[in-house]
Amino acid sequence: MKTKFILFLLLFSTAMFAQEVKRVAILETVDKENKISYANKLILRASLSKAITQTEGYEAYDRTDVDAIMSEQDFQRTGMVSNDQIKRLGEMTGANYILVAEAVQVDNKNMFITAKLLDVETARTIMTDNVMMGTTAEDIQEGCKTLSEKLFSNTPTNKTS
């Protein structure tokens, strides 16, 4: 009986860890008007990373400090992301998905964030959504949590049949 229980525990724990965790590389926040402070962009990236990491089945990687990725930033600003660039970024980061977020300052107290989740194998947009949020650190954290929930609750790995 003890052997069966131990075998059951081993099989159960193996099944639990067998679920593949999807890796999401978060790129530099696009700010085409250069009106969002560096502090708010940093809070935005960190909050998105935290919110994604707290989503079951996902890990977030903030790759903005990696020089190789930063050199790819120019294509983001154009709004033109080619299939080859997405695949190359996936290879460089080891990510399953790339998250591209764009922010615009609406007024002194609000900003609008739109984000798209790109599959690195197909370069297809998996999900896109947006959120309006305040500019305080707390507002940004809450807004990023909401945006993460919107993006990842409906991705292919989290859809319920």
C-alpha positions as CSV (number, residue, x, y, z in Angstrom):
1,M,0.0,0.0,0.0
2,K,2.8,2.4,0.9
3,T,4.5,1.7,-2.4
4,K,1.3,2.5,-4.4
5,F,0.9,5.8,-2.5
6,I,4.5,6.8,-3.3
7,L,4.1,5.8,-6.9
8,F,0.8,7.8,-7.1
9,L,2.6,10.9,-5.6
10,L,5.5,10.6,-8.1
11,L,3.1,10.3,-11.0
12,F,1.0,13.2,-9.7
13,S,4.0,15.5,-9.2
14,T,5.4,14.6,-12.6
15,A,2.0,15.5,-14.2
16,M,1.9,18.8,-12.4
17,F,5.4,19.8,-13.6
18,A,4.8,18.4,-17.1
19,Q,2.6,21.4,-18.0
20,E,4.8,23.6,-20.2
21,V,5.3,27.1,-18.9
22,K,5.1,29.7,-21.7
23,R,7.8,32.3,-21.7
24,V,6.9,35.9,-22.6
25,A,9.6,38.4,-23.5
26,I,8.5,42.0,-22.7
27,L,10.1,44.5,-25.0
28,E,10.7,48.2,-24.3
29,T,7.5,50.1,-24.1
30,V,6.9,52.1,-27.2
31,D,6.3,55.8,-26.6
32,K,6.1,57.4,-30.1
33,E,5.4,60.9,-28.7
34,N,8.2,60.6,-26.0
35,K,5.8,62.0,-23.4
36,I,5.9,59.2,-20.8
37,S,8.6,59.5,-18.2
38,Y,11.3,56.9,-17.9
39,A,10.0,56.1,-14.4
40,N,6.5,55.3,-15.6
41,K,7.9,53.2,-18.5
42,L,10.0,51.3,-16.0
43,I,7.0,50.8,-13.6
44,L,4.9,49.7,-16.6
45,R,7.4,47.1,-17.7
46,A,8.0,45.8,-14.1
47,S,4.3,45.7,-13.4
48,L,3.6,43.8,-16.6
49,S,6.4,41.4,-15.8
50,K,5.0,40.8,-12.3
51,A,1.4,40.4,-13.5
52,I,2.4,37.9,-16.2
53,T,4.6,35.9,-13.9
54,Q,1.6,35.7,-11.5
55,T,-0.5,34.2,-14.3
56,E,-0.6,30.5,-14.1
57,G,1.4,28.8,-16.9
58,Y,3.5,31.9,-17.9
59,E,6.9,33.4,-17.0
60,A,7.8,36.9,-18.0
61,Y,11.2,38.0,-19.0
62,D,12.1,41.7,-19.1
63,R,14.7,41.7,-21.9
64,T,15.1,45.5,-22.1
65,D,18.5,45.3,-20.4
66,V,19.9,42.9,-23.0
67,D,21.9,44.9,-25.6
68,A,21.0,42.6,-28.4
69,I,17.3,43.1,-27.9
70,M,17.7,46.9,-27.4
71,S,19.3,47.1,-30.8
72,E,16.1,45.6,-32.2
73,Q,14.1,48.5,-30.7
74,D,14.1,50.6,-33.9
75,F,11.7,48.3,-35.7
76,Q,9.3,48.6,-32.8
77,R,9.1,52.4,-33.1
78,T,8.1,52.1,-36.7
79,G,5.1,49.9,-35.8
80,M,6.3,47.5,-38.4
81,V,7.3,44.1,-37.0
82,S,8.2,41.6,-39.6
83,N,7.7,37.8,-39.2
84,D,11.5,37.3,-39.4
85,Q,12.2,39.9,-36.7
86,I,9.6,38.3,-34.4
87,K,11.2,34.8,-34.9
88,R,14.7,36.1,-34.4
89,L,13.6,37.8,-31.2
90,G,12.1,34.5,-30.0
91,E,15.3,32.7,-30.8
92,M,17.4,35.3,-29.0
93,T,15.3,35.3,-25.9
94,G,14.1,31.7,-25.7
95,A,10.6,33.1,-25.5
96,N,7.3,31.5,-26.8
97,Y,5.7,34.9,-27.0
98,I,6.8,38.5,-27.4
99,L,4.8,41.2,-25.7
100,V,4.8,44.6,-27.5
101,A,3.2,47.4,-25.5
102,E,2.6,51.0,-26.7
103,A,1.8,53.8,-24.3
104,V,0.4,57.3,-24.9
105,Q,0.0,60.0,-22.3
106,V,-3.7,61.1,-22.5
107,D,-3.4,63.9,-20.0
108,N,-1.5,64.7,-16.7
109,K,-3.3,61.9,-14.8
110,N,-4.0,59.2,-17.4
111,M,-2.3,57.1,-20.0
112,F,-3.6,54.6,-22.5
113,I,-1.7,51.3,-23.0
114,T,-2.3,48.9,-25.8
115,A,-0.4,45.6,-26.0
116,K,-0.2,42.7,-28.4
117,L,1.1,39.2,-27.8
118,L,3.0,37.7,-30.7
119,D,3.7,34.0,-31.2
120,V,7.4,33.7,-32.1
121,E,7.0,30.6,-34.2
122,T,4.2,31.9,-36.5
123,A,4.7,35.7,-35.9
124,R,0.9,35.8,-35.6
125,T,-0.8,38.1,-33.1
126,I,-2.3,35.8,-30.5
127,M,-4.1,38.5,-28.5
128,T,-4.3,42.2,-28.4
129,D,-6.0,44.4,-25.8
130,N,-5.8,47.8,-24.1
131,V,-6.4,49.6,-20.9
132,M,-6.7,53.2,-19.7
133,M,-4.9,53.8,-16.4
134,G,-3.7,56.5,-14.1
135,T,-0.1,57.6,-13.8
136,T,0.6,56.8,-10.2
137,A,2.6,53.7,-9.4
138,E,-0.4,52.0,-7.9
139,D,-2.6,52.9,-10.9
140,I,0.0,51.5,-13.3
141,Q,0.4,48.3,-11.3
142,E,-3.4,47.8,-11.2
143,G,-3.7,48.6,-14.9
144,C,-1.0,46.1,-15.8
145,K,-2.7,43.4,-13.8
146,T,-6.0,44.1,-15.6
147,L,-4.2,44.1,-19.0
148,S,-2.4,40.9,-18.2
149,E,-5.7,39.3,-17.2
150,K,-7.3,40.4,-20.5
151,L,-4.4,39.2,-22.6
152,F,-3.7,35.8,-20.9
153,S,-7.1,34.6,-19.9
154,N,-8.0,34.1,-23.5
155,T,-4.7,32.9,-25.0
156,P,-4.7,29.4,-26.6
157,T,-3.0,27.7,-23.6
158,N,-5.6,29.1,-21.1
159,K,-8.8,28.6,-23.1
160,T,-11.3,26.2,-21.6
161,S,-13.1,23.9,-23.9
